[in-house]
Amino acid sequence: MTSRWAGRVRTADRPGGGFATAVATAVALARACHPGPTVAVTVLVTALALACGHDARGCALAAMAVLTGQLSVGWCNDAADVARDVAAGRTDKPVAEGALAPRTVWAAAWTALALCVPLSLAFGPAAGIVHLVGVAAAWAYDLGLKATVFSWLPYAVGFGSLPPFVTLGLPGAPWPAWWAVLAAALLGCGAHLANVLPDIQDDLATGVRGWPQRLGAARVRVLVPAPLLLATVLLVLGPPGAPGPGGWAALAVATVFACAGPLLAGRWPKAPFAGAVAVAAVDVLLLLAMGTTITAS
């Protein structure tokens, strides 16, 4: 623990506080794990596993593997970023505000990662390796790649690993179709842009110069829907055969959301982010609706 951090940890994270301390620490850890993305990705992969034909055991294993992986990534992120979060005055980060000690969050991150390894491999050897590569990419982002021009790469690898993780766990370990993997990777790039957009100024002030920070907030607002819309195009046009009415409707809706965000930015600064989230939701629904068709023929 650095001298800058000394004295900031509240009673909630000090030993000897009994049951109340344990509850307070658990609540703070839940806040520090990035609960929104953690829950969203876990639910998405579990739903995709169900749609692809996994039984209850397979869906449960997929959920536990992804949950532990996401928890490890979220806790690693907050533990690694504590100095920058304190400098930026982040009041939404339990470690930065003193509700948790970095050592506690590091211990939680490594514990979750240790659980993720056997759970991932239990889903299937090939599937497990693919998932662990995605988790490793996310850790690389947290530990320094986020401050480089290649900050988009861990998101592309992490999201792109999800379709093969699900399909390789099926009997016969089939590979997913290329367009499903590329669409998921593009979804990850869009998520990266959307996730970083609100924090670009704070990031620049604390020395983080990843891809979005180098582009600048104005350019990112315009660019953020593009990879998500490209993912929509792949999910509609990639599968064999002509798209049905539902596919064309999804593409039309996604296009409206993608264009509306930048156009409304002058009146509502959060419009590009909201538009990106809406396009991402369309992409996720398309991916889930395809089920077993995402496997390569």
PEBEL-V329954 format. One record per backbone hydrogen bond with DSSP energy under -1.0 kcal/mol. NH is the residue of the N-H (numbers start at 1). CO is the residue of the C=O. Records with the same first field share a line. If there is no record, write none. Layout:
# PEBEL-V329954
NH: CO / CO
This chain:
# PEBEL-V329954
6: 2
8: 5
10: 98
13: 10
14: 11
22: 18
23: 19
24: 20
25: 21
26: 22
27: 23
28: 24
29: 25
30: 26
31: 27
32: 28
38: 34
39: 35
40: 36
41: 37
42: 38
43: 39
44: 40
45: 41
46: 42
47: 43
48: 44
49: 45
50: 46
51: 47
52: 48
53: 50
54: 49
59: 55
60: 56
61: 57
62: 58
63: 59
64: 60
65: 61
66: 62
67: 63
68: 64
69: 65
70: 66
71: 67
72: 68
73: 69
74: 70
75: 71
76: 72
77: 73
78: 74
79: 75
80: 76
81: 77
85: 81
86: 82
87: 83
88: 84
89: 86
90: 85
97: 93
99: 94
100: 94
105: 101
106: 102
107: 103
108: 104
109: 105
110: 106
111: 107
112: 108
113: 109
114: 110
115: 111
116: 112
117: 113
119: 115
120: 116
121: 117
122: 118
128: 124
129: 125
130: 126
131: 127
132: 128
133: 129
134: 130
135: 131
136: 132
137: 133
138: 134
139: 135
140: 136
141: 137
142: 138
143: 139
144: 141
145: 140
146: 141
147: 144
148: 145
151: 148
153: 150
156: 152
157: 153
158: 154
159: 155
160: 156
161: 157
162: 159
165: 161
166: 162
167: 163
168: 164
170: 167
173: 170
177: 294
181: 177
182: 178
183: 179
184: 180
185: 181
186: 182
187: 183
188: 184
189: 185
190: 186
191: 187
192: 188
193: 189
194: 190
195: 191
196: 192
197: 193
199: 196
200: 197
203: 199
204: 200
205: 201
206: 202
207: 204
208: 203
214: 210
215: 211
216: 212
220: 216
221: 217
222: 218
223: 219
224: 220
226: 223
229: 225
230: 226
231: 227
232: 228
233: 229
234: 230
235: 231
236: 232
237: 233
238: 234
248: 244
249: 245
250: 246
251: 247
252: 248
253: 249
254: 250
255: 251
256: 252
257: 253
258: 254
259: 255
260: 256
261: 257
263: 259
264: 260
268: 264
271: 268
274: 270
275: 271
276: 272
277: 273
278: 274
279: 275
280: 276
281: 277
282: 278
283: 279
284: 280
285: 281
286: 282
287: 283
288: 284
289: 285
290: 286
293: 290
294: 291
295: 292
296: 175
